[in-house]
Amino acid sequence: MKALCRRQLDLEEEIANKSHTLHIDEVQVAGMRDSILIQQY
């Protein structure tokens, strides 16, 4: 049971990190991506 609780905490931490990473991508990187002019070939 103790191992399951530890695994749950690990998974919750991973989810929080991924959520934070997605937030950074959406807020900071997406704006920079939109400002770059890419010519289509």
Gaussian input, Z-matrix of N, CA and C with variables (Angstrom, degrees):
# hf/3-21g

backbone

0 1
 N
 C     1     B1
 C     2     B2     1     A1
 N     3     B3     2     A2     1     D1
 C     4     B4     3     A3     2     D2
 C     5     B5     4     A4     3     D3
 N     6     B6     5     A5     4     D4
 C     7     B7     6     A6     5     D5
 C     8     B8     7     A7     6     D6
 N     9     B9     8     A8     7     D7
 C    10    B10     9     A9     8     D8
 C    11    B11    10    A10     9     D9
 N    12    B12    11    A11    10    D10
 C    13    B13    12    A12    11    D11
 C    14    B14    13    A13    12    D12
 N    15    B15    14    A14    13    D13
 C    16    B16    15    A15    14    D14
 C    17    B17    16    A16    15    D15
 N    18    B18    17    A17    16    D16
 C    19    B19    18    A18    17    D17
 C    20    B20    19    A19    18    D18
 N    21    B21    20    A20    19    D19
 C    22    B22    21    A21    20    D20
 C    23    B23    22    A22    21    D21
 N    24    B24    23    A23    22    D22
 C    25    B25    24    A24    23    D23
 C    26    B26    25    A25    24    D24
 N    27    B27    26    A26    25    D25
 C    28    B28    27    A27    26    D26
 C    29    B29    28    A28    27    D27
 N    30    B30    29    A29    28    D28
 C    31    B31    30    A30    29    D29
 C    32    B32    31    A31    30    D30
 N    33    B33    32    A32    31    D31
 C    34    B34    33    A33    32    D32
 C    35    B35    34    A34    33    D33
 N    36    B36    35    A35    34    D34
 C    37    B37    36    A36    35    D35
 C    38    B38    37    A37    36    D36
 N    39    B39    38    A38    37    D37
 C    40    B40    39    A39    38    D38
 C    41    B41    40    A40    39    D39
 N    42    B42    41    A41    40    D40
 C    43    B43    42    A42    41    D41
 C    44    B44    43    A43    42    D42
 N    45    B45    44    A44    43    D43
 C    46    B46    45    A45    44    D44
 C    47    B47    46    A46    45    D45
 N    48    B48    47    A47    46    D46
 C    49    B49    48    A48    47    D47
 C    50    B50    49    A49    48    D48
 N    51    B51    50    A50    49    D49
 C    52    B52    51    A51    50    D50
 C    53    B53    52    A52    51    D51
 N    54    B54    53    A53    52    D52
 C    55    B55    54    A54    53    D53
 C    56    B56    55    A55    54    D54
 N    57    B57    56    A56    55    D55
 C    58    B58    57    A57    56    D56
 C    59    B59    58    A58    57    D57
 N    60    B60    59    A59    58    D58
 C    61    B61    60    A60    59    D59
 C    62    B62    61    A61    60    D60
 N    63    B63    62    A62    61    D61
 C    64    B64    63    A63    62    D62
 C    65    B65    64    A64    63    D63
 N    66    B66    65    A65    64    D64
 C    67    B67    66    A66    65    D65
 C    68    B68    67    A67    66    D66
 N    69    B69    68    A68    67    D67
 C    70    B70    69    A69    68    D68
 C    71    B71    70    A70    69    D69
 N    72    B72    71    A71    70    D70
 C    73    B73    72    A72    71    D71
 C    74    B74    73    A73    72    D72
 N    75    B75    74    A74    73    D73
 C    76    B76    75    A75    74    D74
 C    77    B77    76    A76    75    D75
 N    78    B78    77    A77    76    D76
 C    79    B79    78    A78    77    D77
 C    80    B80    79    A79    78    D78
 N    81    B81    80    A80    79    D79
 C    82    B82    81    A81    80    D80
 C    83    B83    82    A82    81    D81
 N    84    B84    83    A83    82    D82
 C    85    B85    84    A84    83    D83
 C    86    B86    85    A85    84    D84
 N    87    B87    86    A86    85    D85
 C    88    B88    87    A87    86    D86
 C    89    B89    88    A88    87    D87
 N    90    B90    89    A89    88    D88
 C    91    B91    90    A90    89    D89
 C    92    B92    91    A91    90    D90
 N    93    B93    92    A92    91    D91
 C    94    B94    93    A93    92    D92
 C    95    B95    94    A94    93    D93
 N    96    B96    95    A95    94    D94
 C    97    B97    96    A96    95    D95
 C    98    B98    97    A97    96    D96
 N    99    B99    98    A98    97    D97
 C   100   B100    99    A99    98    D98
 C   101   B101   100   A100    99    D99
 N   102   B102   101   A101   100   D100
 C   103   B103   102   A102   101   D101
 C   104   B104   103   A103   102   D102
 N   105   B105   104   A104   103   D103
 C   106   B106   105   A105   104   D104
 C   107   B107   106   A106   105   D105
 N   108   B108   107   A107   106   D106
 C   109   B109   108   A108   107   D107
 C   110   B110   109   A109   108   D108
 N   111   B111   110   A110   109   D109
 C   112   B112   111   A111   110   D110
 C   113   B113   112   A112   111   D111
 N   114   B114   113   A113   112   D112
 C   115   B115   114   A114   113   D113
 C   116   B116   115   A115   114   D114
 N   117   B117   116   A116   115   D115
 C   118   B118   117   A117   116   D116
 C   119   B119   118   A118   117   D117
 N   120   B120   119   A119   118   D118
 C   121   B121   120   A120   119   D119
 C   122   B122   121   A121   120   D120

   B1=1.4641
   B2=1.5335
   B3=1.3139
   B4=1.4593
   B5=1.5317
   B6=1.3364
   B7=1.4650
   B8=1.5252
   B9=1.3266
   B10=1.4690
   B11=1.5243
   B12=1.3076
   B13=1.4701
   B14=1.5249
   B15=1.3325
   B16=1.4631
   B17=1.5292
   B18=1.3365
   B19=1.4716
   B20=1.5223
   B21=1.3248
   B22=1.4627
   B23=1.5272
   B24=1.3244
   B25=1.4649
   B26=1.5320
   B27=1.3365
   B28=1.4669
   B29=1.5237
   B30=1.3304
   B31=1.4675
   B32=1.5262
   B33=1.3243
   B34=1.4656
   B35=1.5232
   B36=1.3227
   B37=1.4597
   B38=1.5302
   B39=1.3196
   B40=1.4662
   B41=1.5233
   B42=1.3203
   B43=1.4655
   B44=1.5240
   B45=1.3253
   B46=1.4630
   B47=1.5282
   B48=1.3369
   B49=1.4662
   B50=1.5213
   B51=1.3111
   B52=1.4658
   B53=1.5205
   B54=1.3186
   B55=1.4600
   B56=1.5275
   B57=1.3199
   B58=1.4637
   B59=1.5314
   B60=1.3239
   B61=1.4602
   B62=1.5247
   B63=1.3249
   B64=1.4664
   B65=1.5198
   B66=1.3215
   B67=1.4664
   B68=1.5311
   B69=1.3239
   B70=1.4639
   B71=1.5214
   B72=1.3228
   B73=1.4646
   B74=1.5198
   B75=1.3207
   B76=1.4657
   B77=1.5192
   B78=1.3236
   B79=1.4596
   B80=1.5280
   B81=1.3221
   B82=1.4596
   B83=1.5264
   B84=1.2988
   B85=1.4621
   B86=1.5258
   B87=1.3137
   B88=1.4622
   B89=1.5255
   B90=1.3107
   B91=1.4592
   B92=1.5153
   B93=1.3125
   B94=1.4688
   B95=1.5236
   B96=1.3212
   B97=1.4612
   B98=1.5268
   B99=1.3275
   B100=1.4637
   B101=1.5274
   B102=1.3252
   B103=1.4626
   B104=1.5288
   B105=1.3160
   B106=1.4665
   B107=1.5247
   B108=1.3118
   B109=1.4593
   B110=1.5248
   B111=1.2944
   B112=1.4628
   B113=1.5197
   B114=1.3195
   B115=1.4593
   B116=1.5218
   B117=1.3100
   B118=1.4568
   B119=1.5169
   B120=1.2924
   B121=1.4602
   B122=1.4921
   A1=111.08
   A2=115.58
   A3=119.68
   A4=110.87
   A5=115.97
   A6=120.28
   A7=110.76
   A8=116.93
   A9=120.26
   A10=111.14
   A11=116.52
   A12=120.09
   A13=110.52
   A14=116.21
   A15=119.91
   A16=110.42
   A17=116.02
   A18=120.44
   A19=110.68
   A20=116.45
   A21=120.39
   A22=110.04
   A23=116.85
   A24=120.09
   A25=110.96
   A26=116.51
   A27=120.05
   A28=111.30
   A29=116.39
   A30=120.41
   A31=111.32
   A32=117.05
   A33=120.21
   A34=110.65
   A35=116.55
   A36=120.25
   A37=110.59
   A38=117.43
   A39=121.07
   A40=111.03
   A41=116.89
   A42=121.26
   A43=110.43
   A44=117.07
   A45=120.74
   A46=110.61
   A47=116.69
   A48=120.19
   A49=111.26
   A50=117.15
   A51=120.66
   A52=111.23
   A53=116.46
   A54=120.39
   A55=110.25
   A56=116.38
   A57=121.40
   A58=110.45
   A59=116.63
   A60=121.33
   A61=110.99
   A62=117.06
   A63=120.52
   A64=111.10
   A65=116.74
   A66=120.91
   A67=109.76
   A68=116.78
   A69=120.42
   A70=109.99
   A71=116.88
   A72=120.66
   A73=110.83
   A74=117.19
   A75=120.80
   A76=111.88
   A77=117.73
   A78=121.00
   A79=112.23
   A80=117.35
   A81=119.87
   A82=113.01
   A83=117.27
   A84=120.73
   A85=111.71
   A86=118.03
   A87=120.61
   A88=110.65
   A89=117.57
   A90=120.97
   A91=111.97
   A92=116.60
   A93=120.04
   A94=110.38
   A95=116.12
   A96=120.52
   A97=110.23
   A98=116.66
   A99=120.71
   A100=111.99
   A101=117.49
   A102=120.31
   A103=112.53
   A104=117.64
   A105=121.11
   A106=109.06
   A107=114.94
   A108=120.25
   A109=109.04
   A110=116.04
   A111=121.20
   A112=107.64
   A113=115.44
   A114=119.90
   A115=109.03
   A116=115.57
   A117=119.38
   A118=108.90
   A119=115.33
   A120=120.77
   A121=110.85
   D1=-38.83
   D2=179.99
   D3=-62.83
   D4=-37.55
   D5=179.03
   D6=-65.81
   D7=-36.79
   D8=178.64
   D9=-66.09
   D10=-40.44
   D11=178.38
   D12=-64.33
   D13=-41.27
   D14=178.97
   D15=-64.76
   D16=-41.47
   D17=178.93
   D18=-63.59
   D19=-39.45
   D20=178.57
   D21=-62.25
   D22=-44.04
   D23=178.73
   D24=-63.14
   D25=-40.42
   D26=177.53
   D27=-61.46
   D28=-44.61
   D29=-179.86
   D30=-65.36
   D31=-40.56
   D32=178.35
   D33=-63.24
   D34=-37.95
   D35=178.16
   D36=-67.04
   D37=-42.13
   D38=177.21
   D39=-60.84
   D40=-43.46
   D41=179.57
   D42=-62.97
   D43=-42.19
   D44=179.26
   D45=-63.30
   D46=-41.77
   D47=178.91
   D48=-64.13
   D49=-43.03
   D50=-179.92
   D51=-67.31
   D52=-37.67
   D53=177.32
   D54=-63.18
   D55=-42.46
   D56=178.59
   D57=-63.96
   D58=-41.41
   D59=178.98
   D60=-63.18
   D61=-43.11
   D62=177.91
   D63=-63.34
   D64=-39.01
   D65=178.79
   D66=-62.00
   D67=-45.82
   D68=178.48
   D69=-59.64
   D70=-44.35
   D71=-179.49
   D72=-62.12
   D73=-45.02
   D74=-177.42
   D75=-68.21
   D76=-40.04
   D77=-173.13
   D78=-86.52
   D79=-47.09
   D80=-172.68
   D81=-95.17
   D82=-49.01
   D83=-172.67
   D84=-76.26
   D85=-37.65
   D86=-178.04
   D87=-60.30
   D88=-38.94
   D89=178.24
   D90=-63.51
   D91=-41.64
   D92=177.92
   D93=-67.99
   D94=-38.64
   D95=-179.70
   D96=-62.65
   D97=-40.93
   D98=-179.71
   D99=-67.21
   D100=-28.25
   D101=-176.80
   D102=-81.19
   D103=-10.34
   D104=179.94
   D105=-88.63
   D106=125.27
   D107=179.36
   D108=-84.89
   D109=119.76
   D110=178.85
   D111=-116.89
   D112=119.89
   D113=179.05
   D114=-82.50
   D115=134.51
   D116=177.34
   D117=-86.40
   D118=141.25
   D119=-178.50
   D120=-103.54

